Each structure stands twice: as structure tokens, then as C-alpha cells.
Amino acid sequence: MFKKVFKKEEQTILMRRSKREKIVFGIVFTIFAFYAISLMLPFVFMIFNSLKGGEEYINDIAAGRTFFSPVKALFENYASAFQALKVTDFNGKEIYFPQMLFNSIWYTVLFVGAGVLASSMTAYVVAKYRFRGRRLIDGIAIFSMTIPIIGTTGSTLSMYNTLGIYNTPLLPVLVGFAGFGFNFLVLRGFFSNLPWSYAESVFVDGGGHLTVFFRIMMPQARPCLVTLFIMAFITTWNDYQTLLLYMPSYPTLSSGLYLVQRSLTRNPLEYPVYFAGLMVSVVPIVLVFSLFSDVIMSNFTVGGLKG
């Protein structure tokens, strides 16, 4: 019922537009339509070429038939991706595609989970408690986001070595638990707008600060937290530079397939299997975004995130 009413109102608004507004709307729509198509072209390319044989792929590329569908779809390329795609770390150990997939899952969950939890704690304390150094923490959080990441690579590597977390599973947990960054800024603004009367009611009933945070504030911030988690999940899943620099023994799909691609120049016949592996690596992100796109969009406003 609501969708029908909304559709009627949308049609009424479109009818009320002037001729100039309709022309501008049509131009903007056309531009974004071409932009959307350009974003879909790489996926079409990967799907078609992941189903080809090695020789067919090379012949089609040489003849300029980039987006031609395969003569015979070879779905076994996807099974071959799990068996053939591998990388060798600096210890000489071979790591295959299933292990890369497992590394992607635990690395992403640990890093994103620790980051969202730590940011919510830091943001809540800064937003709701008055103490010396509060403004300094705000300044550090903002200033740290202005420093180019590439300029801190050497010092970061040295620090991780000193702490003993370089190339260990502890790295995503401790680094993710920093508590600053974009998540901190969004959550600080959210908690600042929550009335403190909720906490006062808990204190009257004998509850403590942890009860207020975990049972009152966090449930109210759930839509915001879910949105931040999903956005960070997509970003972290696609991150390959961090793994290459600081966790070379734990290649994920992003970093592992990057290394696989560098070796394909010696054997271009394996490109269809490589494209099949790329398509498998994209599936989790597509599923996450498809399932939670309404959650993400419903928590966005013109100015940013809302609760």
C-alpha cells in the first residue's frame, strides 16, 4: 500500500516539472546510465572470459572480440580456480585459493569488528563525558585522517616489528582496535545527539556505566553500527596493500589474486581460470551489498549518516 502511494506521489512530481527541468533530468539520467553501464562492463568481461578455454581467450583478445560470449561455456574453470590458483609466500609455502578465501573471511571479520567496537567506545566516551584532554583527542582523530598513509609505511612497519605483531593474526585485531578514523567521527556525532536522561534513569535504578553503554546506548546505535560495519566490510575485503606489506604469510583473495595476476604473463592460457577466481571473490561483496543496500541507504542523509 505504501509503495503504491509513494509511486503515485512520484508520478505527480514528475508531471509538475517544467520543460527545462525535464530536459535537465533527462540529461542527468543519461549520464548516470552510461556511467552505470561502464561500471558493469568489467563484470561482463570477466563473466564471458571466465567461461572460455585458454586458447579461445587468447584468439578472441587478439581478434578484438573482447566481449564475445564463449563458444562453449566451461563452468569447470570455477572448480579449477579452487585447485589451480595458488601463491607462494617467502617461506616457500604454497597457499591455494580455499585458504585465501578463509583468510579473507577471518581477517575482514576481525579487523572490521574490532574497529567498529573500539570506535563506538571511544566516540561514546568523548561525546558523553567531560574530562581534560577531550578536545585533544578530537583534534588527534581529525589530524590523523589528514596524514597520507603512504608517508607512514616505513614507520608503521618498524612499529609492527617492535610490537611483535608483524605477519601475525594479532595485527588486524590490534590495528583495528585503534578507535579513530571515519567511524569515530560518525559515532561521536550520533552519541552527542542522544539524551543523557537515558543514562540518568539507569543510574537511579542502580545500573553502572557499562550497563548504560551496552544495554542502552549501543542498541540505539545499532542501525548506524550496522551501516558502518557493512561499509568497512566491503572496503577491507578489497584491501590488498595492507596484506602485502604487513601480513605476507596470510594472503587473502585480494592480495593473493593480485600476486597470481603478476605470474600470468608467463602463461596467459590460465587467464580464464584467473577470471573465474575473480568472480568468486566478488560474490561475497555483491551478496552483502544486495542484502543490506536498503539498510545502508536508509541510514544515509544528505549530510551523512543518521541513526
FENKARA-V686987 format. One record per residue. RES is the residue in three letters. SS is DSSP state (A for helix, B for strand, O for the rest). PHI is phi as a letter, one per 20 degrees, with the letter a starting at -180 (none if undefined). Layout:
RES SS PHI
RES SS PHI
//
This chain:
MET O none
PHE A f
LYS A f
LYS A f
VAL A f
PHE A f
LYS A f
LYS A f
GLU A f
GLU A f
GLN A f
THR A f
ILE A f
LEU A f
MET A f
ARG A f
ARG O f
SER O f
LYS A f
ARG A f
GLU A f
LYS A f
ILE A f
VAL A f
PHE A f
GLY A f
ILE A f
VAL A f
PHE A f
THR A f
ILE A f
PHE A f
ALA A f
PHE A f
TYR A f
ALA A f
ILE A f
SER A f
LEU A f
MET A e
LEU A g
PRO A g
PHE A f
VAL A f
PHE A g
MET A f
ILE A f
PHE A f
ASN A f
SER A f
LEU O d
LYS O e
GLY O e
GLY A f
GLU A f
GLU A f
TYR A f
ILE A f
ASN A f
ASP A f
ILE A f
ALA A f
ALA O e
GLY O n
ARG O e
THR O f
PHE O d
PHE O f
SER O f
PRO O f
VAL O f
LYS O c
ALA O f
LEU O d
PHE O f
GLU A f
ASN A f
TYR A f
ALA A f
SER A f
ALA A f
PHE A f
GLN A d
ALA A e
LEU O f
LYS B b
VAL B c
THR B d
ASP O f
PHE O f
ASN O e
GLY O n
LYS O e
GLU B e
ILE B d
TYR B e
PHE A g
PRO A g
GLN A f
MET A f
LEU A f
PHE A f
ASN A f
SER A f
ILE A f
TRP A f
TYR A f
THR A f
VAL A f
LEU A f
PHE A f
VAL A f
GLY A f
ALA A f
GLY A f
VAL A f
LEU A f
ALA A f
SER A f
SER A f
MET A f
THR A f
ALA A f
TYR A f
VAL A f
VAL A f
ALA A f
LYS A d
TYR O c
ARG O d
PHE O b
ARG O f
GLY O n
ARG A f
ARG A f
LEU A f
ILE A f
ASP A g
GLY A f
ILE A f
ALA A f
ILE A f
PHE A f
SER A f
MET O f
THR O e
ILE O e
PRO O f
ILE A f
ILE A f
GLY A f
THR A d
THR A f
GLY A f
SER A f
THR A f
LEU A f
SER A f
MET A f
TYR A f
ASN A f
THR A f
LEU A f
GLY O m
ILE O d
TYR O f
ASN O m
THR O c
PRO O f
LEU A f
LEU A f
PRO A f
VAL A f
LEU A f
VAL A f
GLY A f
PHE O e
ALA O f
GLY O n
PHE O d
GLY O n
PHE A f
ASN A g
PHE A f
LEU A f
VAL A f
LEU A f
ARG A f
GLY A f
PHE A f
PHE A f
SER A f
ASN O e
LEU O e
PRO O f
TRP O f
SER A f
TYR A f
ALA A f
GLU A f
SER A f
VAL A f
PHE A f
VAL A f
ASP O e
GLY O n
GLY O f
GLY O d
HIS A f
LEU A f
THR A f
VAL A f
PHE A f
PHE A e
ARG A d
ILE A d
MET A f
MET A f
PRO A f
GLN A f
ALA O e
ARG A g
PRO A g
CYS A f
LEU A f
VAL A f
THR A f
LEU A f
PHE A f
ILE A f
MET A f
ALA A f
PHE A f
ILE A f
THR A f
THR A f
TRP A g
ASN O e
ASP O f
TYR O d
GLN A f
THR A f
LEU A f
LEU A f
LEU A e
TYR A d
MET O c
PRO O f
SER O e
TYR O c
PRO O f
THR O e
LEU A f
SER A f
SER A f
GLY A f
LEU A f
TYR A f
LEU A f
VAL A f
GLN A f
ARG A f
SER A e
LEU A f
THR A f
ARG A e
ASN O b
PRO A f
LEU A f
GLU A e
TYR A g
PRO A g
VAL A f
TYR A f
PHE A f
ALA A f
GLY A f
LEU A f
MET A f
VAL A f
SER A f
VAL A e
VAL A g
PRO A g
ILE A f
VAL A f
LEU A f
VAL A f
PHE A f
SER A f
LEU A f
PHE A d
SER A f
ASP A f
VAL A f
ILE A f
MET A f
SER A f
ASN O d
PHE B d
THR B c
VAL O f
GLY O e
GLY B q
LEU B e
LYS O c
GLY O e
//
